[in-house]
Amino acid sequence: MVKDVVRAATEAASLVQDMARSSSAVNLDDKDLSWLLARAAWDCYEFTGEGFNGRLKLLDSIAQNSKGDNKYNILQCGLYEILDGRHEGKKILAYRGTDRSDFLSASVTIAQDLSLAFPELLGGPIRTTIAVAVSIAQDWDPDFICGHSLGGLIAECVCGETGKPGASFNAPGPWGVIPTNNLLTGNKYCGVKFEVHLTEQDPVSQVGSYLGPNHSHVGTPIWHSGGNHLMDPIIKDLEK
């Protein structure tokens, strides 16, 4: 009896989410653009420009660390310009994920991570961060948005609120285990070109709703072989 009820509830929940996701984001189908987004998402951790091959330029940034006024920022992000190819002149806004290089920014981003795990008790930090990220996207008006890890989740939520295309990389799913805890509150991602890239053996890529990572994002994930949370496996695949 109990098993039947659980099975029926699970099937009903699955049906509801499948119906909701029938109007989901679609893939970019542009490997070169995906590579540029991946490079920007990885660079915004430290703003080194490494691996750009002269194809991206940092135009503006918001830092998050213990130096000067930066200590008041709740997220770090960078605005990049594409310098060549079919998207020349277009701009990418990249959100950084969890940082552990600086005590203050580590404290802030880890608090955001904890609020993902316990949204009922600690949901304030991540919801506030998403609201700020949406505001930045509206002010800077980029052509594309992206992020890695926590930054990828933020990018998906910004897509939901603004309809901006882009990509997320190794991000936890914004659709929570409990529907009322979902962080993806906007629906403007429907039909938008936004790719979700996940790595098979990355534990963060497995985080999302109880239906699994394939049902936890704005679009159907593209899976990459690999065993860590870094961007290497994804970037290598995009360079093939």
C-alpha positions as CSV (number, residue, x, y, z in Angstrom):
1,M,0.0,0.0,0.0
2,V,2.7,2.5,1.1
3,K,4.9,1.5,-1.9
4,D,2.0,2.1,-4.2
5,V,1.3,5.5,-2.9
6,V,5.0,6.5,-3.1
7,R,5.2,5.1,-6.6
8,A,2.1,7.1,-7.7
9,A,3.4,10.3,-6.1
10,T,6.7,9.9,-7.8
11,E,5.1,9.2,-11.2
12,A,2.9,12.3,-10.7
13,A,5.8,14.5,-9.8
14,S,7.7,13.2,-12.8
15,L,4.8,13.9,-15.1
16,V,4.5,17.5,-13.8
17,Q,8.1,18.3,-14.2
18,D,8.3,16.7,-17.6
19,M,5.3,18.8,-18.7
20,A,7.0,21.9,-17.2
21,R,10.2,21.1,-19.0
22,S,8.6,20.5,-22.4
23,S,9.1,24.2,-23.0
24,S,12.7,24.3,-21.8
25,A,15.8,26.0,-23.1
26,V,17.5,24.6,-26.2
27,N,21.1,23.9,-27.1
28,L,23.3,26.6,-28.6
29,D,24.5,24.1,-31.3
30,D,27.6,26.3,-31.6
31,K,30.7,24.6,-30.2
32,D,32.9,27.7,-30.8
33,L,30.5,29.9,-28.8
34,S,30.3,27.2,-26.1
35,W,34.1,27.2,-25.9
36,L,34.2,31.0,-25.5
37,L,31.6,30.8,-22.7
38,A,33.5,28.1,-21.0
39,R,36.7,30.1,-21.1
40,A,34.9,33.2,-19.7
41,A,33.3,31.1,-16.9
42,W,36.7,29.7,-15.8
43,D,38.5,33.0,-16.1
44,C,36.2,35.0,-13.9
45,Y,37.7,33.2,-10.8
46,E,41.0,35.2,-11.1
47,F,40.8,37.3,-14.3
48,T,44.1,36.0,-15.7
49,G,43.1,35.8,-19.4
50,E,44.8,32.5,-19.6
51,G,43.7,30.3,-22.6
52,F,41.9,33.1,-24.4
53,N,44.2,32.8,-27.5
54,G,43.5,36.5,-28.2
55,R,39.7,35.8,-28.6
56,L,38.3,37.4,-25.5
57,K,38.9,40.7,-23.7
58,L,37.9,41.6,-20.2
59,L,35.9,44.9,-20.3
60,D,34.6,45.2,-16.7
61,S,34.5,43.2,-13.5
62,I,33.2,43.1,-10.0
63,A,35.6,41.6,-7.6
64,Q,34.8,39.8,-4.3
65,N,37.6,39.7,-1.7
66,S,38.8,41.5,1.4
67,K,40.5,44.4,-0.5
68,G,38.9,47.8,-0.1
69,D,35.3,48.2,-1.2
70,N,35.3,44.7,-2.7
71,K,34.5,43.2,0.7
72,Y,30.9,44.5,0.4
73,N,30.3,42.5,-2.8
74,I,28.3,39.3,-2.6
75,L,29.4,37.9,-5.9
76,Q,32.2,38.2,-8.5
77,C,31.7,38.5,-12.2
78,G,33.3,39.7,-15.4
79,L,32.1,41.2,-18.7
80,Y,34.0,40.0,-21.7
81,E,34.0,41.0,-25.4
82,I,34.4,38.5,-28.2
83,L,37.2,39.7,-30.5
84,D,36.7,37.5,-33.6
85,G,34.5,35.0,-35.4
86,R,30.8,35.2,-36.1
87,H,30.1,36.6,-32.6
88,E,32.7,39.4,-32.8
89,G,31.7,42.4,-30.8
90,K,29.2,40.6,-28.6
91,K,29.6,40.5,-24.8
92,I,29.6,37.7,-22.2
93,L,28.8,38.1,-18.6
94,A,30.4,35.4,-16.5
95,Y,29.5,34.6,-12.8
96,R,32.1,33.1,-10.6
97,G,31.4,30.0,-8.5
98,T,32.5,29.1,-5.0
99,D,35.9,30.7,-4.1
100,R,38.3,29.5,-1.4
101,S,41.3,31.7,-2.2
102,D,40.4,34.6,0.1
103,F,38.9,34.2,3.5
104,L,36.1,36.8,3.1
105,S,34.9,35.7,-0.3
106,A,35.2,32.1,0.7
107,S,32.9,32.8,3.7
108,V,30.3,34.5,1.5
109,T,30.3,31.9,-1.3
110,I,30.3,28.9,1.1
111,A,27.3,30.5,2.9
112,Q,25.6,30.6,-0.5
113,D,26.4,26.9,-1.0
114,L,25.0,26.1,2.4
115,S,21.8,27.9,1.5
116,L,21.4,25.6,-1.5
117,A,21.5,22.6,0.8
118,F,19.2,24.1,3.5
119,P,16.9,26.5,1.6
120,E,14.2,26.6,4.3
121,L,16.7,27.7,7.0
122,L,19.5,29.4,5.1
123,G,17.9,30.4,1.7
124,G,18.6,34.1,2.1
125,P,22.2,34.3,0.8
126,I,21.7,32.5,-2.5
127,R,18.3,34.2,-3.2
128,T,19.9,37.6,-2.6
129,T,22.9,36.7,-4.8
130,I,20.6,35.7,-7.6
131,A,18.7,39.0,-7.3
132,V,21.9,40.9,-7.5
133,A,23.1,38.9,-10.5
134,V,19.9,39.6,-12.3
135,S,20.3,43.3,-11.6
136,I,23.9,43.3,-13.0
137,A,22.7,41.5,-16.2
138,Q,20.0,44.1,-16.6
139,D,22.6,47.0,-16.1
140,W,25.4,45.5,-18.3
141,D,23.0,44.0,-20.9
142,P,25.3,41.2,-22.2
143,D,24.5,39.1,-25.2
144,F,25.3,35.9,-23.3
145,I,25.7,34.8,-19.7
146,C,27.5,31.9,-18.2
147,G,29.1,30.5,-15.0
148,H,30.8,27.4,-13.5
149,S,29.6,25.6,-10.4
150,L,27.6,28.0,-8.2
151,G,28.1,30.6,-10.9
152,G,26.4,28.2,-13.4
153,L,23.4,27.9,-11.2
154,I,23.2,31.7,-10.9
155,A,23.5,32.0,-14.7
156,E,20.6,29.6,-15.1
157,C,18.4,31.6,-12.7
158,V,19.4,34.8,-14.4
159,C,18.3,33.2,-17.7
160,G,15.0,32.4,-16.2
161,E,14.5,36.0,-15.2
162,T,15.9,37.7,-18.3
163,G,15.8,35.3,-21.2
164,K,19.5,35.8,-21.8
165,P,21.1,32.9,-23.7
166,G,24.4,31.3,-22.6
167,A,25.6,28.2,-20.7
168,S,26.3,26.7,-17.3
169,F,29.2,24.3,-16.5
170,N,29.2,21.7,-13.7
171,A,26.5,23.5,-11.9
172,P,24.0,22.1,-9.3
173,G,20.5,22.1,-10.6
174,P,18.4,25.1,-9.6
175,W,15.3,22.9,-9.4
176,G,15.4,21.7,-5.8
177,V,14.5,18.3,-4.2
178,I,11.4,20.0,-2.7
179,P,9.5,22.0,-5.4
180,T,8.8,24.9,-3.0
181,N,12.6,25.3,-2.6
182,N,13.2,25.8,-6.3
183,L,15.6,28.7,-7.1
184,L,14.5,28.8,-10.7
185,T,11.5,31.1,-10.4
186,G,11.4,32.8,-13.8
187,N,10.2,31.1,-16.9
188,K,11.9,33.2,-19.6
189,Y,14.3,30.4,-20.4
190,C,11.7,28.6,-22.5
191,G,13.0,28.3,-26.0
192,V,16.1,30.3,-25.2
193,K,19.5,29.0,-26.4
194,F,21.1,28.0,-23.1
195,E,23.3,24.9,-22.8
196,V,23.9,22.9,-19.6
197,H,27.3,21.1,-19.5
198,L,27.9,18.5,-16.8
199,T,30.7,16.1,-16.0
200,E,29.8,12.4,-15.3
201,Q,31.8,11.8,-12.2
202,D,31.6,15.3,-10.7
203,P,29.6,15.2,-7.5
204,V,28.3,18.8,-7.9
205,S,26.9,17.9,-11.3
206,Q,24.7,15.3,-9.6
207,V,23.0,17.8,-7.3
208,G,19.4,18.7,-8.1
209,S,15.8,17.4,-7.8
210,Y,15.2,13.8,-6.6
211,L,14.4,13.0,-10.3
212,G,18.1,13.4,-11.0
213,P,20.3,16.0,-12.8
214,N,18.6,15.4,-16.2
215,H,15.5,17.0,-14.7
216,S,17.0,19.8,-12.6
217,H,18.2,22.4,-15.1
218,V,16.8,24.9,-17.6
219,G,17.6,22.5,-20.4
220,T,18.6,18.9,-21.0
221,P,22.3,18.5,-19.9
222,I,25.2,17.7,-22.2
223,W,27.3,15.1,-20.4
224,H,31.1,15.0,-20.6
225,S,33.5,12.2,-19.5
226,G,35.6,13.1,-16.5
227,G,36.2,12.7,-12.8
228,N,36.5,16.1,-11.3
229,H,34.7,19.5,-10.8
230,L,37.2,21.4,-12.9
231,M,36.5,22.7,-16.5
232,D,39.3,20.6,-18.2
233,P,37.1,17.7,-19.5
234,I,34.5,20.1,-20.9
235,I,37.0,22.5,-22.5
236,K,38.9,19.6,-24.1
237,D,35.6,18.2,-25.5
238,L,34.7,21.6,-27.0
239,E,38.1,21.9,-28.6
240,K,37.8,18.6,-30.5
